[in-house]
Amino acid sequence: MGTFTFRLPDIGEGIAEAEIVTWHVKVGDRVEEDGKLADVMTDKATVEMESPVSGVVVQVAGAEGDMIAIGSPLVVIETDGEGEAEEAAPAPKAEAAPAPESAPDPVRAEPVEAPSATLPDAPKSEASPSTSSGRTDHGARILASPAVRARAADLGIDLAQVKPAEDGRIRHADLDAFLAYNAGGGFRAPGGKRADQQVRVIGLRRRISENMAASKRNIPHFSYVEESDVTALEEMRAQLNAARGNRPKLTMLPLLITALCRALPDFPMINARFDDEAGVVTRFGSVHLGMATQTDAGLMVPVIRDAQDKNLWQLAAEITRLAEAARNGTAKSEELSGSTITLTSLGPLGGVAHTPVINRPEVAIIGPNRIVERPMFVPDGLGGERIEKRKLMNLSISCDHRVVDGWDAASFVQAVKRLIETPVLLLAD
């Protein structure tokens, strides 16, 4: 028998250490060559570590949430061969997308009809046999993110017994539904109260926590909310969708993005990033629009590059592509960094208004709220007014008061309001 020491490889880009996010093995487990050992996270990406040898795990380096230096032993494996070996792992496999540069409020991972947000937990734990195998008793593969698997293991839930609500993938909401349905089956403490649970804040959830705190600590936020009549905009959207052919269906988001891109050239202080250490504000000529996107792993911000050059259909396709890439962990590093302004939508959860947190080092974040129908006084064409049912939506914006004055923020939102209340302007050259 021999031993093999797997050392954390140089992941690149000057990374000195990484966080252990998920262990796929524990001491005593047998691992095959190319089998998963652990997921580790740098400030750039989550990387999956695979074993270059087969054998039995005899030592692991720390617990989930611990930091480990590049070149340090990660796993020691007892192999079938003789002698002792040490080497760095082969090039790691990038699995998940980079953490967001900051943590604004989320947009749903899939496009929504009416814009209008939730934050999942990202717990840890060693997996039970039923969850680590990743298959049901009938051999079918269980689809679930590492965070969902870890939470299920913490709660003692066999994922094979959980029925997913959509697309065959188990999410946190499915675990919640399973717990509620089985409230009397051992998942609650005596007396009907749910047992207390301690969850370590690690991985992407820790990155979000750190970035959110840094944004609120360093940026003097102020928010502004304006109501807009989107009746004509919704009518135009319906007409465009009716004639779309095989093009993607338009949600409200491509229309809002187009309005933002048309208004921003007159307000360069909004489409900017502030390096407060250097004391430099960079005003961008192009709009690289971040979309605060909720995923099973946590909050990410994929970026639509040069949004000002894309038409409604191109924007719709890019929103779908980037949201799906963020959700399934295939988004590239360059697709999750470099935004100049962020759009956040609360989706079907609704809300009259919200005060989103700025995606530092940007200086502004804007978000639509729920569309509601209310009676309004409108001109009757005869010099008077009549009451009419209209579709109304609030626009919320938060700005960095060190860079953006209140007058500028309000004027920008008013410019966007004029565009979406006269939607033909969105299609004019």
C-alpha positions as CSV (number, residue, x, y, z in Angstrom):
1,M,0.0,0.0,0.0
2,G,1.2,3.5,-0.7
3,T,-0.1,7.1,-0.1
4,F,-0.7,9.9,-2.4
5,T,-0.9,13.5,-1.2
6,F,-3.2,15.7,-3.4
7,R,-2.1,19.3,-3.0
8,L,-4.3,22.3,-3.9
9,P,-3.0,23.3,-7.4
10,D,-2.3,26.8,-8.6
11,I,-5.7,27.9,-9.9
12,G,-4.1,30.9,-11.6
13,E,-4.6,34.7,-11.6
14,G,-2.4,35.2,-8.5
15,I,-4.7,33.3,-6.2
16,A,-3.0,32.5,-2.9
17,E,-5.7,30.6,-1.1
18,A,-9.2,29.1,-1.7
19,E,-12.2,28.3,0.4
20,I,-13.4,24.7,0.8
21,V,-17.0,24.9,-0.2
22,T,-18.2,21.3,-0.5
23,W,-16.6,18.0,0.3
24,H,-17.6,15.1,-1.9
25,V,-15.6,12.6,0.1
26,K,-14.8,11.9,3.8
27,V,-12.2,9.9,5.6
28,G,-12.8,6.2,4.9
29,D,-14.5,6.8,1.5
30,R,-13.1,5.1,-1.6
31,V,-12.5,7.4,-4.5
32,E,-11.8,6.4,-8.1
33,E,-9.5,8.1,-10.5
34,D,-11.2,11.3,-11.8
35,G,-13.7,11.1,-9.0
36,K,-14.8,14.3,-7.3
37,L,-12.9,15.3,-4.1
38,A,-14.1,18.8,-3.3
39,D,-15.3,22.1,-4.6
40,V,-13.2,25.1,-3.7
41,M,-13.9,28.8,-4.3
42,T,-11.6,31.6,-5.0
43,D,-12.7,35.2,-5.4
44,K,-13.0,34.4,-9.1
45,A,-14.7,31.1,-9.4
46,T,-15.8,27.8,-7.9
47,V,-13.5,25.0,-9.0
48,E,-14.1,21.2,-8.9
49,M,-11.2,19.1,-7.7
50,E,-10.8,15.6,-9.1
51,S,-8.6,12.8,-7.9
52,P,-5.8,11.7,-10.2
53,V,-5.6,8.3,-8.4
54,S,-7.9,5.6,-7.0
55,G,-7.8,4.6,-3.4
56,V,-9.2,5.2,0.1
57,V,-9.3,8.7,1.7
58,V,-7.2,8.7,4.9
59,Q,-7.0,12.5,5.5
60,V,-8.8,15.7,4.5
61,A,-7.7,19.3,5.1
62,G,-10.3,21.0,7.2
63,A,-14.0,21.5,7.1
64,E,-16.3,23.3,4.6
65,G,-15.8,27.0,5.0
66,D,-12.1,26.7,5.9
67,M,-9.4,28.5,3.8
68,I,-6.5,26.5,2.4
69,A,-3.3,27.8,0.8
70,I,-2.3,27.0,-2.7
71,G,0.2,24.0,-2.6
72,S,-1.1,22.8,0.8
73,P,-2.3,19.1,1.1
74,L,-6.0,18.9,0.4
75,V,-6.5,15.1,0.5
76,V,-4.3,12.1,1.4
77,I,-5.2,8.9,-0.4
78,E,-4.1,5.4,0.4
79,T,-3.5,3.8,-3.0
80,D,-3.1,0.2,-4.0
81,G,0.4,0.7,-5.3
82,E,3.6,0.9,-3.2
83,G,5.7,3.8,-2.0
84,E,4.7,7.3,-1.3
85,A,3.9,10.0,-3.8
86,E,3.2,13.7,-3.8
87,E,2.1,15.9,-6.6
88,A,-0.1,18.8,-7.5
89,A,-3.4,18.0,-9.1
90,P,-3.9,18.4,-12.8
91,A,-5.6,21.5,-14.2
92,P,-8.8,21.9,-12.2
93,K,-12.2,21.9,-13.8
94,A,-14.1,25.2,-13.4
95,E,-17.6,24.3,-12.4
96,A,-19.5,27.2,-11.1
97,A,-19.5,30.9,-12.0
98,P,-17.6,33.6,-10.2
99,A,-19.1,35.4,-7.3
100,P,-20.8,38.7,-8.0
101,E,-18.8,41.9,-7.7
102,S,-21.4,43.0,-5.1
103,A,-24.8,41.8,-4.1
104,P,-27.8,43.7,-5.3
105,D,-31.3,42.5,-5.1
106,P,-32.1,39.6,-7.5
107,V,-34.0,39.0,-10.7
108,R,-35.4,35.6,-11.3
109,A,-33.1,33.3,-13.1
110,E,-35.7,33.0,-15.9
111,P,-37.4,35.9,-17.7
112,V,-40.7,37.0,-16.2
113,E,-43.8,38.5,-17.8
114,A,-44.2,41.5,-15.4
115,P,-41.1,42.7,-13.6
116,S,-41.6,43.2,-10.1
117,A,-36.7,38.6,-5.4
118,T,-35.6,35.9,-2.8
119,L,-32.3,34.8,-1.4
120,P,-31.6,31.1,-0.8
121,D,-29.5,29.6,1.9
122,A,-26.1,28.2,1.0
123,P,-25.5,25.6,3.8
124,K,-22.9,22.9,4.0
125,S,-22.6,19.4,5.4
126,E,-21.3,15.9,4.7
127,A,-23.7,14.1,2.5
128,S,-25.7,11.0,3.5
129,P,-25.5,7.9,1.3
130,S,-28.8,8.7,-0.4
131,T,-27.7,12.2,-1.4
132,S,-24.0,11.5,-2.1
133,S,-24.9,8.8,-4.6
134,G,-27.0,11.2,-6.6
135,R,-29.4,8.5,-7.7
136,T,-32.8,7.1,-6.7
137,D,-33.4,3.5,-5.7
138,H,-34.4,2.9,-9.4
139,G,-31.1,4.3,-10.6
140,A,-32.4,7.6,-11.9
141,R,-30.0,10.5,-11.4
142,I,-31.1,13.1,-8.8
143,L,-30.7,16.7,-10.1
144,A,-29.8,19.1,-7.3
145,S,-27.2,21.8,-6.6
146,P,-24.4,21.2,-4.0
147,A,-26.1,23.6,-1.7
148,V,-29.5,21.8,-1.9
149,R,-27.7,18.4,-1.4
150,A,-25.9,19.8,1.7
151,R,-29.1,21.3,3.2
152,A,-30.9,18.0,2.6
153,A,-28.1,16.1,4.4
154,D,-28.2,18.5,7.3
155,L,-32.0,17.9,7.6
156,G,-31.7,14.2,7.1
157,I,-33.8,14.3,4.0
158,D,-33.4,11.5,1.3
159,L,-33.5,13.4,-1.9
160,A,-35.0,10.4,-3.6
161,Q,-38.2,11.0,-1.7
162,V,-38.5,14.7,-2.8
163,K,-40.6,15.5,-5.8
164,P,-39.3,18.5,-7.7
165,A,-41.8,21.1,-8.7
166,E,-40.3,21.8,-12.2
167,D,-37.9,20.5,-14.8
168,G,-36.8,17.6,-12.7
169,R,-34.4,19.6,-10.6
170,I,-34.7,19.7,-6.8
171,R,-34.5,23.2,-5.3
172,H,-34.7,24.8,-1.9
173,A,-38.4,25.4,-2.4
174,D,-38.9,21.7,-2.9
175,L,-37.2,20.9,0.4
176,D,-39.4,23.5,2.1
177,A,-42.5,21.9,0.6
178,F,-41.2,18.4,1.7
179,L,-40.7,19.6,5.2
180,A,-44.1,21.2,5.4
181,Y,-45.8,18.1,4.1
182,N,-43.9,15.9,6.5
183,A,-44.3,18.2,9.5
184,G,-45.3,15.3,11.7
185,G,-42.8,12.9,10.4
186,G,-39.7,13.7,12.4
187,F,-38.6,16.9,10.8
188,R,-40.0,19.1,13.6
189,A,-39.1,19.1,17.2
190,P,-41.6,17.9,19.8
191,G,-44.5,20.2,20.3
192,G,-44.8,21.1,16.6
193,K,-42.0,23.6,16.6
194,R,-39.3,23.3,14.0
195,A,-35.9,22.5,15.4
196,D,-33.2,25.2,15.5
197,Q,-30.6,25.0,12.8
198,Q,-27.2,26.5,12.6
199,V,-25.8,27.0,9.1
200,R,-22.3,28.2,8.3
201,V,-22.1,31.1,6.0
202,I,-19.6,29.8,3.4
203,G,-18.9,29.8,-0.3
204,L,-21.0,32.1,-2.5
205,R,-23.2,33.1,0.4
206,R,-20.2,34.4,2.2
207,R,-19.0,36.3,-0.9
208,I,-22.5,37.9,-1.1
209,S,-22.5,38.8,2.6
210,E,-19.0,40.4,2.4
211,N,-19.9,42.4,-0.8
212,M,-23.3,43.5,0.5
213,A,-21.7,44.7,3.7
214,A,-18.9,46.5,1.9
215,S,-21.4,48.2,-0.4
216,K,-23.6,49.5,2.4
217,R,-20.5,50.4,4.6
218,N,-18.7,52.4,1.9
219,I,-21.5,53.9,-0.2
220,P,-23.9,56.6,1.0
221,H,-27.0,55.3,-0.7
222,F,-30.1,57.3,-1.6
223,S,-33.2,56.0,-3.4
224,Y,-35.8,57.5,-5.6
225,V,-39.1,56.0,-6.8
226,E,-41.4,57.2,-9.7
227,E,-44.7,55.8,-11.0
228,S,-45.1,55.1,-14.7
229,D,-48.1,54.3,-16.9
230,V,-47.1,51.2,-18.9
231,T,-50.4,50.6,-20.5
232,A,-49.2,51.5,-24.0
233,L,-45.9,49.6,-23.4
234,E,-47.7,46.4,-22.5
235,E,-50.0,46.8,-25.6
236,M,-47.0,47.2,-27.8
237,R,-45.2,44.2,-26.2
238,A,-48.3,42.1,-26.9
239,Q,-48.4,43.1,-30.5
240,L,-44.7,42.4,-31.0
241,N,-45.0,39.0,-29.4
242,A,-48.0,38.2,-31.6
243,A,-45.8,38.8,-34.7
244,R,-42.5,37.4,-33.3
245,G,-42.4,34.2,-35.4
246,N,-39.6,32.0,-34.1
247,R,-37.9,34.8,-32.2
248,P,-37.8,34.7,-28.4
249,K,-40.9,36.0,-26.5
250,L,-40.5,39.5,-25.2
251,T,-40.8,40.1,-21.5
252,M,-40.8,43.6,-20.0
253,L,-37.0,43.5,-19.4
254,P,-35.8,44.0,-23.0
255,L,-38.0,47.0,-23.3
256,L,-36.8,48.5,-20.0
257,I,-33.1,47.9,-21.0
258,T,-33.7,49.6,-24.3
259,A,-35.2,52.6,-22.5
260,L,-32.2,52.7,-20.1
261,C,-29.7,52.6,-23.0
262,R,-31.5,55.4,-24.8
263,A,-31.6,57.6,-21.7
264,L,-28.1,57.0,-20.3
265,P,-26.1,59.1,-22.9
266,D,-27.6,62.2,-21.4
267,F,-26.7,61.1,-17.9
268,P,-23.1,59.9,-18.0
269,M,-22.7,60.2,-14.3
270,I,-25.2,57.3,-13.9
271,N,-23.4,54.8,-16.2
272,A,-20.2,54.9,-14.2
273,R,-17.9,53.1,-11.7
274,F,-16.2,54.8,-8.7
275,D,-12.7,53.8,-7.6
276,D,-13.0,55.4,-4.2
277,E,-9.4,54.5,-3.2
278,A,-7.9,56.2,-6.3
279,G,-10.6,58.9,-6.2
280,V,-11.5,58.4,-9.9
281,V,-14.9,58.1,-11.5
282,T,-14.9,56.3,-14.9
283,R,-17.9,57.3,-17.1
284,F,-18.5,54.6,-19.7
285,G,-19.6,55.2,-23.3
286,S,-21.0,51.7,-23.6
287,V,-23.7,50.1,-21.5
288,H,-22.5,46.9,-20.0
289,L,-25.7,46.0,-18.1
290,G,-25.6,43.7,-15.1
291,M,-28.8,41.6,-14.4
292,A,-29.1,40.7,-10.7
293,T,-30.0,37.0,-11.1
294,Q,-31.2,34.5,-8.4
295,T,-29.8,31.0,-8.7
296,D,-29.9,27.9,-6.5
297,A,-26.3,28.6,-5.5
298,G,-27.0,32.3,-4.6
299,L,-27.0,35.7,-6.2
300,M,-25.0,36.3,-9.4
301,V,-24.8,39.3,-11.9
302,P,-24.4,38.2,-15.5
303,V,-23.6,41.1,-17.8
304,I,-25.1,42.0,-21.2
305,R,-22.1,43.5,-23.1
306,D,-22.8,46.6,-25.2
307,A,-26.5,46.5,-24.5
308,Q,-27.0,49.7,-26.4
309,D,-26.1,48.0,-29.7
310,K,-28.7,45.2,-29.3
311,N,-32.3,45.2,-30.5
312,L,-35.3,43.9,-28.4
313,W,-35.0,40.4,-29.8
314,Q,-31.3,40.2,-29.3
315,L,-31.7,41.5,-25.7
316,A,-34.4,38.9,-25.1
317,A,-32.1,36.1,-26.3
318,E,-29.2,37.3,-24.3
319,I,-31.2,37.6,-21.1
320,T,-32.3,34.0,-21.5
321,R,-28.9,32.7,-22.3
322,L,-27.1,34.5,-19.5
323,A,-29.7,33.7,-16.9
324,E,-29.6,30.0,-17.8
325,A,-25.7,30.0,-17.8
326,A,-25.8,31.6,-14.3
327,R,-28.4,29.1,-13.1
328,N,-26.6,26.0,-14.3
329,G,-23.1,27.1,-13.5
330,T,-21.7,27.5,-17.0
331,A,-21.3,31.3,-17.1
332,K,-17.8,32.4,-17.8
333,S,-15.7,34.8,-15.7
334,E,-16.0,37.6,-18.2
335,E,-19.8,37.1,-18.3
336,L,-20.0,37.9,-14.6
337,S,-17.9,41.0,-14.2
338,G,-17.4,44.4,-15.7
339,S,-21.0,45.8,-15.5
340,T,-21.4,49.5,-15.5
341,I,-25.0,49.7,-14.2
342,T,-27.2,46.9,-12.8
343,L,-30.9,46.2,-13.4
344,T,-32.7,44.3,-10.7
345,S,-36.3,42.9,-10.9
346,L,-38.3,41.5,-8.1
347,G,-40.2,39.2,-10.4
348,P,-43.6,37.8,-9.4
349,L,-43.1,38.5,-5.7
350,G,-44.3,42.0,-6.6
351,G,-43.9,45.0,-4.3
352,V,-44.8,48.7,-4.5
353,A,-41.2,49.9,-4.2
354,H,-37.8,48.7,-3.1
355,T,-34.4,50.2,-2.2
356,P,-31.9,48.0,-4.1
357,V,-28.2,47.8,-2.9
358,I,-25.7,49.2,-5.4
359,N,-23.4,46.7,-7.1
360,R,-20.1,48.2,-6.0
361,P,-18.1,49.8,-7.6
362,E,-21.0,50.9,-9.8
363,V,-22.8,54.1,-8.8
364,A,-26.4,53.2,-9.6
365,I,-28.9,50.3,-9.7
366,I,-32.4,50.5,-11.1
367,G,-35.3,48.2,-10.7
368,P,-38.9,47.9,-11.9
369,N,-41.7,46.9,-9.5
370,R,-45.0,45.0,-9.9
371,I,-47.4,46.1,-12.6
372,V,-50.8,46.9,-11.1
373,E,-54.1,48.1,-12.6
374,R,-55.7,51.2,-11.1
375,P,-58.1,53.9,-12.1
376,M,-56.6,57.1,-13.4
377,F,-57.7,60.5,-14.7
378,V,-56.8,60.7,-18.4
379,P,-57.6,63.4,-21.0
380,D,-60.9,62.9,-22.7
381,G,-59.9,64.8,-25.9
382,L,-62.4,67.5,-25.2
383,G,-60.5,69.5,-22.8
384,G,-61.7,67.5,-19.8
385,E,-60.8,64.2,-18.1
386,R,-62.3,60.8,-17.7
387,I,-61.5,57.9,-15.4
388,E,-59.9,54.9,-17.1
389,K,-58.3,51.7,-16.0
390,R,-54.5,51.9,-16.6
391,K,-51.5,49.6,-15.9
392,L,-49.0,51.3,-13.6
393,M,-45.5,50.4,-12.5
394,N,-43.0,52.0,-10.1
395,L,-39.4,52.4,-11.0
396,S,-36.9,52.4,-8.1
397,I,-33.3,53.6,-8.3
398,S,-30.5,53.7,-5.7
399,C,-27.5,55.9,-6.3
400,D,-24.1,56.6,-4.8
401,H,-24.5,60.1,-3.4
402,R,-20.8,60.8,-3.6
403,V,-21.0,60.7,-7.4
404,V,-24.7,61.2,-8.3
405,D,-26.8,64.1,-7.1
406,G,-30.5,63.7,-6.4
407,W,-31.5,66.0,-9.2
408,D,-29.6,63.9,-11.7
409,A,-31.1,60.6,-10.5
410,A,-34.6,62.0,-10.6
411,S,-34.0,63.5,-14.1
412,F,-32.7,60.2,-15.4
413,V,-35.7,58.3,-14.1
414,Q,-38.0,60.9,-15.6
415,A,-36.3,60.4,-19.0
416,V,-36.8,56.7,-18.7
417,K,-40.4,57.3,-17.7
418,R,-41.0,59.4,-20.9
419,L,-39.6,56.6,-23.1
420,I,-41.7,53.8,-21.6
421,E,-44.9,55.9,-21.6
422,T,-44.3,56.7,-25.2
423,P,-43.0,53.3,-26.4
424,V,-42.9,54.1,-30.1
425,L,-39.7,56.1,-29.2
426,L,-38.0,52.8,-28.2
427,L,-38.3,51.7,-31.9
428,A,-37.3,55.0,-33.5
429,D,-33.9,55.5,-34.9
